[in-house]
Amino acid sequence: MSANYQSTDEDSHLNEEGLISTTHLSHQRVVIEISGQALLGSNMDQLIQHTLELLTSNLNIRFGEVLRYYLRSKKLQPQAGYGWPDDYFAQPPREIEKGSFANFVFAQDEVVVIRDFNKETRFKLPYFLANHKVVSGIATVVHGKEENFGILAVYSDEERHFNSIETNFVKKIGNILALIVDRQRIESSLSTSQDELETILNGIQEGISIQNESGQFIYVNDVALSLLGFKDRDSILNIPLEVLSQSYELFEESGEKLTHEQLPANKVFNGAESAKMILRYHHVPSREDRWLIVTSSPVKNVYSKQLFVVNIFQDITGMKRRELDQLILFQASEMFNDTSDYEKVLKSIAESLVKSISDWCVIHLLGENDEVEEIAAAHSDPEKFGLIQEIQRRFPPNHNFGRGIYHVIKTGEIEIYPIVSDNDLRQMSQNTEHYQLIKQLGIHSALIVPVIVSGKPIGSMSLIWSSLGFEYGDQEINLAVNLAQRAGLAIENARLYKNAKLLNDELESQVLKRTGQLENLIRRLQLQLEKQAQVERELQRSKTLFSDLFELSPDAIFLINNDGKIVRFNSQAATVFGYTSEGLEEASIESLLPERHAMRVLQLKEQYRQSPPLEILKEINQELYGLRKNGEIFPIEVSLSSVKIEEEWLVIAVVRDVSAQKQAQEELAEVQHRLLDGLEAERLLLAQEIHDGTIQDLFSVNFQLAEISNDLSQDGDPEITEKVRYTSEMVQGVIQNLRNISRELRPPALAPFGLEQAIYSHMEHFQELHAQIAVHLNLEADNQTLGETVRLVLFRIYQNAVSNVVRHAEAQNIWINFSLEDGEAILEIRDDGKGFIKPDRWVELARRGHLGLIGMRERVVGIGGNLQIKSQPGEGTIIRVTVPHRLKS
């Protein structure tokens, strides 16, 4: 009798290869059948009942049941049953109380195997089960994503020893039931979300449509429905694309004809990541023109296969018309201000209106004897322009005609022909020949407005569309009247037009500003949609990869909440810190750190409770050590990253045991220290050998040369005497050079008098050799408080730095400062030379040949100090050394 399955002698008997294989195969078939029905969206209640029947049949067991847990009442109610009498579902709900079988199963939270219920003392058998004389059974919790669904159990009315294969099979079926329940909940949530999405999309001011791979619309919101000229959604969704496309004439922003293949949606279908276009369409049935900003983006599945294209329509018709009108007015104002030659200006105006609001523009003014004169004319088709000139020459305007430019000039009234019919053409013609010539121009829509100066009409402006699909209306009338007024004002007073230009500049600026704001808003929306899609893809991928990456990592990984509690860890974490998985579950951050770090974490918890817990660990992340369960302290490296999950900040801590690296670093530091000590010992020995040996021998040689010189001077051989004297001077020079070398190898003032005196002594000699460099000394006496090794290291760095100034810096001044502050000895050498570019990594200095700087760093690190080098081309160089005060060798 046990809560967890233990292997028995029967298991050994069952481990025959053929029987196990057959059992596994049978179990797999059940799992596959249930999974397939779940994917097909079968009814959940029926699927749970069918699953229970397959489970009991496969296990060859008498009874089975699925109990559903209701959180509010904290009771279990039968959901499905097998093998029970007809009154099974009529039984009262089972209480989940202390000592009950259900409470025991929930508390174990794993598969519970009962060999004999009658011998159990850990819980009381429910009356219903006891009444049906169950003896053995297996039960497991059916988990849910948000709350437990209930319990799955099978029972035998005779004692039975369940093996591990049967136990695992029940557990696997329980997990599948949990997935079925979660899927049903998710589908219910998705249905609600779709309704909410429909409401949201219909509340958006932009039109939104979705097209499938064939280009057919499969969704349009209310705004898109209106923009495309339809009243109900079914009509546009059911019309074939070929029929639908015949209802529109499409134009680019420039006015060029646009094919359906050039639309943004087709570009996306052909492989573009996204496409955006400003276009104008003419709805043929309603004869309505609209301007749209169309942005198309693909919708892809997890395999990057394109499924749909989403189109976003922004209606900018009013803005574009106002923009076009303002642009025309602005251009006109510019022209009026450029010259006082109004005829030239009017010709430019006529040319600018062609292809913007007309195919043909003519401006007439009254001349002498009240005869109209053509001042400006322009046509988009050069061949028709010649025909117009011929018609004007052969059939000039008639004074007495009840229509046309004379009538407009006489009355000051506007004439508009939204659609010019054949009857209109006949009424405009003076005879049949005139009619035939006019008909060749293909006039479709016409507008004539008067040009008024000081309240009196003095001319007319005629605008004509030859292109089908363009008709003059109120907006064009307002624009034409405005242009005519401006033309009249330009003729009357150029100064007023200058003021009008300023006004147009301001209006244009506002239009451009608003256009920029709208484009920025669209870009942000597009980026937001792209980011959201990317996040969803990455989230799906992360869910797939996270579990494997978490467990397969060679480093220990912890997930820590805002209270500093460990909420999850991988198996390597238990190995690194010497815990079992169960033991590490009870551990905290503090128990994994030595006391000096653990106390700091406790102090910082309250201070950073409102901030991500990453801040807590940043405080102690300079040099961190871990604490194994056996009390061993070991160095670690910690990589931290914070993440916010469901409004809670969590920290992912990746911990690496760096004991081996730490030991290698310490051994390397020891080797470097010993090498530097050996080098200084060799320098000292060599200095002693030069001073006590070579220099003394040269003194003897020089003394003997002096004796020889005296003897030769008495014998009166001046030539030989001069050679001996010259040789003696050369020997004296060699002695002086050897003294200098000995002083560089081991400064005589360093040991007995301290660092500052050694520097003073060395600088006296330095000034003799390099008088062109001004030296500024500010040295504090160390009073023999520095250890011999520290003094020697600081002096060597000083020597090397001064040597670099002479050889490389081309400096005029050098400043040397030495001080003892707050337990630290600080040496600084600064020059005003040419400087250099300091690389980010020390190894680059070695590659450039700056081995002296590398040597400085090794010496400073060897005594536990810090070396800083600051330099920029043209700004000199600063070398600053800081070492602990009173550090002994």
MORA-V84292 format. One record per pair of residues at least 24 apart in sequence whose ideal C-beta (glycine too) atoms are under 8 Angstrom apart, sorted by the first residue. I is the first residue (numbers start at 1). GAP is how many residues later the second one is. D is the distance in whole Angstrom. If there is no record, write none. Layout:
# MORA-V84292
<<I/GAP/D> <I/GAP/D>>
This chain:
# MORA-V84292
<<1/113/7> <1/114/5> <1/115/6> <1/118/6> <1/119/6> <2/111/7> <2/113/8> <3/101/8> <3/105/5> <3/107/8> <3/109/5> <3/110/7> <3/119/8> <4/106/7> <4/107/8> <4/108/8> <4/109/7> <5/106/7> <5/108/5> <5/157/7> <5/158/8> <5/159/6> <5/162/4> <7/157/6> <8/153/6> <8/155/7> <10/151/5> <10/153/6> <11/152/5> <11/153/6> <14/149/5> <14/151/7> <20/145/7> <23/142/5> <24/141/7> <26/32/6> <27/31/7> <27/138/8> <27/142/5> <27/145/7> <30/24/5> <30/25/7> <30/28/6> <30/143/8> <31/141/6> <31/142/8> <31/145/7> <34/139/8> <34/142/6> <34/146/8> <35/141/7> <38/138/7> <38/141/7> <38/142/5> <38/145/6> <41/146/8> <44/136/6> <44/137/7> <44/140/5> <45/34/7> <45/35/7> <47/133/6> <48/31/6> <48/32/5> <48/129/6> <48/132/7> <49/31/4> <49/33/8> <51/29/8> <51/122/6> <51/125/7> <51/126/6> <51/129/8> <52/28/5> <52/29/7> <52/30/5> <52/100/8> <53/29/5> <55/97/8> <55/99/6> <55/114/8> <55/115/7> <55/118/5> <56/26/5> <56/27/7> <56/98/6> <58/111/7> <59/95/6> <59/107/6> <59/110/7> <59/111/8> <61/93/5> <61/94/7> <61/95/5> <61/99/8> <62/72/8> <62/93/7> <62/94/6> <62/95/5> <63/69/7> <63/71/6> <63/91/7> <63/92/4> <63/93/8> <63/94/7> <64/89/7> <64/90/5> <64/91/7> <65/87/8> <65/88/6> <65/89/8> <65/90/8> <66/76/7> <66/84/6> <66/85/7> <66/86/5> <66/111/7> <67/27/7> <67/35/7> <67/83/5> <67/84/5> <67/86/7> <68/81/7> <68/82/4> <69/27/8> <69/78/8> <69/79/6> <69/80/7> <69/81/4> <69/82/7> <71/76/6> <76/26/6> <76/74/6> <76/75/7> <79/71/6> <84/48/7> <91/37/5> <94/32/6> <94/34/8> <99/24/6> <99/25/5> <100/24/6> <100/26/7> <101/24/6> <101/25/6> <101/28/7> <101/38/8> <102/24/8> <102/49/6> <105/34/5> <105/35/7> <105/36/6> <105/46/6> <105/48/8> <106/35/6> <106/42/7> <106/45/8> <109/32/6> <110/30/7> <110/31/8> <110/61/8> <111/27/7> <111/28/8> <111/29/5> <111/56/5> <111/57/8> <111/59/6> <111/60/5> <111/63/8> <112/26/7> <112/27/5> <112/28/7> <113/24/8> <113/25/5> <113/49/5> <113/54/6> <114/24/8> <114/25/8> <115/44/7> <115/45/8> <115/46/7> <115/47/8> <116/43/6> <129/26/7> <132/25/7> <133/24/5> <135/24/5> <135/25/7> <136/24/4> <136/25/8> <136/26/7> <138/24/6> <138/28/7> <138/29/6> <138/32/5> <140/30/6> <140/31/5> <140/34/4> <141/33/7> <142/32/5> <142/35/5> <142/36/5> <142/39/7> <143/31/8> <143/32/8> <143/35/5> <144/34/6> <144/37/6> <144/38/6> <144/41/8> <145/37/5> <145/40/7> <146/39/8> <149/28/7> <149/29/6> <149/32/5> <152/25/6> <206/106/5> <206/107/6> <206/108/5> <207/85/8> <207/104/8> <207/105/7> <207/106/3> <207/107/8> <207/108/7> <208/102/7> <208/103/7> <208/104/6> <208/105/7> <209/101/8> <209/102/5> <209/104/7> <210/89/8> <210/98/5> <210/99/7> <210/100/6> <210/101/7> <211/54/6> <211/97/7> <211/98/5> <211/100/7> <212/95/8> <212/96/6> <213/56/7> <213/93/7> <213/94/8> <213/95/8> <214/27/7> <215/26/5> <215/50/7> <215/51/7> <215/54/7> <216/24/8> <216/25/6> <217/27/8> <218/90/7> <223/90/7> <223/92/8> <224/87/8> <224/89/6> <227/63/7> <227/65/7> <227/86/5> <227/88/6> <229/54/5> <229/56/7> <229/57/6> <229/59/7> <246/38/8> <247/36/6> <247/37/5> <247/38/6> <248/33/5> <248/34/7> <248/35/6> <248/36/7> <249/32/7> <249/33/4> <249/35/7> <249/220/5> <250/29/6> <250/30/8> <250/31/5> <250/32/8> <251/28/7> <251/29/5> <251/30/7> <251/31/8> <252/25/8> <252/27/6> <252/28/8> <253/24/8> <253/25/4> <253/26/7> <253/27/7> <255/25/8> <255/100/6> <263/31/7> <263/33/8> <264/30/5> <264/31/7> <264/32/4> <264/47/7> <265/29/8> <265/31/5> <265/44/5> <265/46/6> <267/29/7> <268/28/5> <268/29/7> <268/30/5> <268/38/8> <268/41/5> <269/37/7> <269/40/6> <273/24/8> <273/25/7> <274/24/7> <274/252/7> <274/256/8> <276/246/8> <276/250/8> <278/38/7> <278/42/8> <280/40/8> <282/187/4> <282/188/8> <284/185/8> <287/182/8> <287/184/7> <289/28/7> <289/180/8> <289/181/8> <290/25/6> <290/27/5> <291/24/7> <291/25/5> <291/26/5> <291/28/8> <291/29/4> <291/30/7> <292/24/7> <292/25/8> <293/225/8> <293/229/7> <295/227/6> <295/231/6> <297/229/7> <297/232/6> <297/233/8> <302/235/7> <302/238/6> <312/210/8> <312/213/8> <314/204/7> <314/208/7> <316/202/8> <319/192/7> <319/195/7> <319/196/7> <321/154/6> <322/189/7> <323/188/5> <323/192/7> <324/32/7> <324/33/8> <325/150/7> <325/153/8> <325/154/5> <325/157/8> <326/178/7> <326/181/5> <326/182/6> <326/185/6> <327/29/8> <327/181/7> <328/24/7> <328/25/7> <328/28/6> <328/29/7> <328/151/7> <328/155/7> <329/150/8> <329/153/6> <329/154/7> <329/157/7> <329/175/5> <330/171/8> <330/174/4> <330/175/7> <330/177/8> <330/178/5> <332/151/6> <332/154/6> <332/155/8> <333/153/7> <333/164/6> <333/167/5> <333/168/4> <333/170/8> <333/171/5> <334/167/6> <336/150/7> <336/153/8> <336/154/4> <336/158/7> <336/161/4> <336/164/7> <336/165/7> <337/157/7> <337/160/6> <337/161/5> <337/164/5> <340/154/5> <342/145/8> <342/148/5> <342/149/5> <343/32/6> <343/33/7> <345/145/6> <346/29/5> <346/30/4> <346/141/6> <347/28/7> <347/29/4> <347/31/8> <349/27/7> <349/134/7> <349/138/7> <350/26/4> <350/27/6> <350/28/4> <351/25/8> <351/27/4> <353/25/7> <353/110/7> <353/130/8> <354/24/5> <354/25/7> <354/26/5> <355/25/5> <357/106/6> <357/119/6> <357/122/6> <357/123/8> <358/105/4> <358/106/6> <358/107/6> <359/105/6> <359/106/6> <359/107/4> <359/108/6> <360/24/8> <360/28/7> <360/81/7> <360/102/8> <360/103/8> <360/104/4> <360/106/7> <361/100/7> <361/101/7> <361/102/6> <361/103/7> <362/26/8> <362/99/8> <362/100/5> <363/88/7> <363/96/7> <363/97/7> <363/98/5> <363/99/8> <363/124/7> <364/33/8> <364/41/5> <364/45/8> <364/95/5> <364/96/5> <364/98/8> <365/86/7> <365/93/6> <365/94/4> <366/43/6> <366/92/5> <366/93/6> <372/25/6> <372/33/6> <372/34/7> <372/37/7> <372/87/7> <372/88/8> <375/84/7> <380/86/8> <381/85/8> <384/56/8> <384/57/6> <384/82/8> <387/50/7> <387/53/6> <387/54/7> <388/53/7> <390/47/7> <391/43/7> <391/46/5> <391/47/7> <391/50/8> <394/40/8> <394/43/8> <395/35/5> <395/39/5> <395/42/8> <398/32/7> <403/24/7> <403/25/6> <404/24/7> <404/44/7> <405/43/6> <405/55/4> <405/57/7> <408/40/5> <408/41/7> <408/42/5> <408/49/7> <408/52/5> <409/41/6> <409/48/5> <409/49/7> <409/50/7> <409/51/6> <410/47/7> <411/46/8> <412/38/5> <412/40/7> <412/45/4> <413/37/7> <414/33/7> <414/34/7> <414/35/5> <414/36/7> <414/63/6> <414/66/8> <414/67/7> <415/31/8> <415/32/7> <415/33/4> <416/30/7> <416/31/5> <416/32/8> <416/56/6> <416/61/6> <417/28/6> <417/29/4> <417/30/7> <417/55/8> <418/27/6> <418/53/5> <418/54/6> <418/55/7> <419/25/7> <419/26/6> <419/52/6> <420/24/6> <420/25/6> <420/26/6> <441/25/7> <442/24/5> <444/24/6> <444/26/7> <444/27/8> <445/25/6> <445/26/5> <445/27/5> <446/26/7> <447/25/4> <447/29/6> <447/30/7> <447/33/6> <449/28/7> <449/31/4> <449/32/5> <449/34/8> <449/35/5> <450/34/6> <451/33/5> <451/34/8> <451/36/5> <451/37/5> <451/40/8> <452/32/7> <452/33/7> <452/36/5> <453/35/4> <453/36/8> <453/38/6> <453/39/5> <454/38/6> <458/30/7> <458/33/8> <459/28/8> <459/29/8> <460/24/8> <461/26/7> <553/101/7> <555/99/5> <555/100/6> <555/101/5> <556/98/7> <556/99/4> <556/100/8> <556/101/8> <557/95/7> <557/96/7> <557/97/5> <557/98/7> <558/93/8> <558/94/8> <558/95/4> <558/97/7> <559/91/6> <559/92/7> <559/93/6> <559/94/8> <560/29/6> <560/53/6> <560/90/7> <560/91/5> <560/93/6> <561/52/7> <561/87/7> <561/88/8> <561/89/6> <562/47/7> <562/50/8> <562/51/5> <562/86/6> <562/87/5> <562/88/8> <563/42/7> <563/46/8> <563/50/8> <564/24/7> <564/25/5> <564/26/8> <564/37/6> <564/41/6> <564/49/6> <564/52/7> <565/24/8> <567/83/7> <573/82/7> <576/50/7> <576/52/8> <576/79/7> <576/81/5> <577/49/6> <577/50/8> <577/51/5> <577/52/6> <578/50/4> <578/51/4> <578/52/6> <578/54/8> <579/50/5> <583/46/7> <591/36/7> <592/34/6> <592/35/6> <593/27/8> <593/31/8> <593/32/7> <593/33/7> <593/34/6> <594/31/5> <594/32/8> <594/33/5> <594/39/5> <597/27/7> <597/28/7> <598/29/8> <611/38/8> <612/30/4> <612/32/8> <612/37/4> <612/39/7> <613/29/7> <613/36/6> <613/37/8> <613/38/5> <614/26/5> <614/27/8> <614/28/4> <614/35/8> <614/37/5> <617/34/7> <617/36/7> <626/29/7> <626/31/7> <634/25/5> <635/24/6> <635/26/8> <635/27/4> <669/192/7> <669/193/7> <672/186/6> <672/189/7> <672/190/5> <673/189/4> <673/190/8> <676/117/8> <676/182/7> <676/183/6> <676/186/5> <677/112/8> <680/112/6> <683/62/4> <683/63/6> <684/61/7> <684/62/5> <686/59/6> <687/54/8> <687/55/5> <687/58/4> <687/59/4> <688/58/8> <690/48/5> <690/51/6> <690/52/5> <690/55/8> <691/47/8> <691/48/8> <691/51/5> <694/44/6> <695/40/6> <695/43/5> <695/44/7> <695/47/7> <698/33/6> <698/36/6> <698/37/5> <698/40/7> <699/36/7> <701/30/6> <702/26/6> <702/29/5> <702/30/6> <702/33/7> <705/26/7> <740/25/7> <744/55/7> <747/48/6> <750/41/6> <750/42/7> <750/45/6> <751/37/7> <754/27/6> <754/28/5> <754/29/7> <754/30/6> <754/32/8> <754/37/7> <755/24/8> <755/27/5> <755/31/6> <755/36/5> <755/39/6> <755/40/6> <755/63/7> <756/24/7> <756/25/5> <756/26/6> <756/62/6> <758/33/8> <758/37/6> <759/36/7> <759/39/6> <759/57/7> <759/59/7> <762/36/8> <762/37/7> <762/40/8> <763/53/8> <766/36/7> <770/36/6> <772/40/8> <773/32/7> <773/33/7> <773/38/6> <773/39/7> <773/40/7> <773/41/6> <774/38/6> <774/39/5> <774/40/7> <775/38/8> <775/39/6> <775/41/7> <776/37/7> <776/38/7> <776/39/5> <776/40/7> <777/39/5> <778/37/7> <778/38/7> <778/39/5> <778/40/7> <778/41/8> <779/37/7> <779/38/7> <779/39/5> <780/38/6> <780/39/5> <780/40/6> <782/36/8> <782/38/7> <782/43/7> <785/35/7> <785/100/7> <785/101/6> <786/39/6> <786/99/8> <786/100/7> <786/101/8> <787/99/7> <787/100/6> <787/101/4> <787/102/4> <788/101/5> <789/74/6> <789/98/8> <789/99/8> <789/100/3> <790/35/7> <790/73/6> <790/93/6> <790/97/5> <790/98/8> <790/99/7> <793/66/5> <793/67/7> <793/69/7> <793/70/5> <793/72/8> <793/90/8> <794/24/8> <794/31/7> <794/33/5> <794/87/6> <794/89/7> <796/63/6> <797/30/7> <797/32/8> <797/59/5> <797/62/6> <797/63/7> <797/70/8> <797/82/7> <797/84/6> <798/29/7> <798/31/6> <800/52/5> <800/55/7> <800/56/6> <801/28/4> <801/55/8> <801/78/5> <802/27/7> <803/49/7> <804/48/6> <804/49/8> <804/73/8> <805/24/8> <805/26/5> <805/28/6> <805/72/8> <808/25/7> <808/26/8> <808/28/8> <809/24/3> <809/25/6> <809/26/8> <809/67/7> <809/68/7> <810/24/5> <811/65/7> <820/65/6> <823/61/7> <823/62/5> <823/63/8> <824/58/5> <824/59/7> <824/60/6> <824/61/5> <825/57/7> <825/58/5> <825/59/8> <825/60/5> <826/54/7> <826/55/7> <826/56/5> <827/53/7> <827/54/5> <828/50/7> <828/51/7> <828/52/5> <828/53/8> <829/49/8> <829/50/5> <830/46/7> <830/47/7> <830/48/5> <830/49/8> <831/45/5> <831/46/6> <832/44/5> <833/43/5> <833/44/6> <834/39/7> <834/40/6> <834/42/8> <835/36/4> <835/37/5> <835/38/5> <835/39/6> <835/40/5> <835/41/5> <835/42/5> <836/35/5> <836/37/7> <836/41/7> <837/34/8> <837/35/7> <837/36/6> <838/31/6> <838/32/7> <838/33/5> <856/25/8> <863/24/6>>
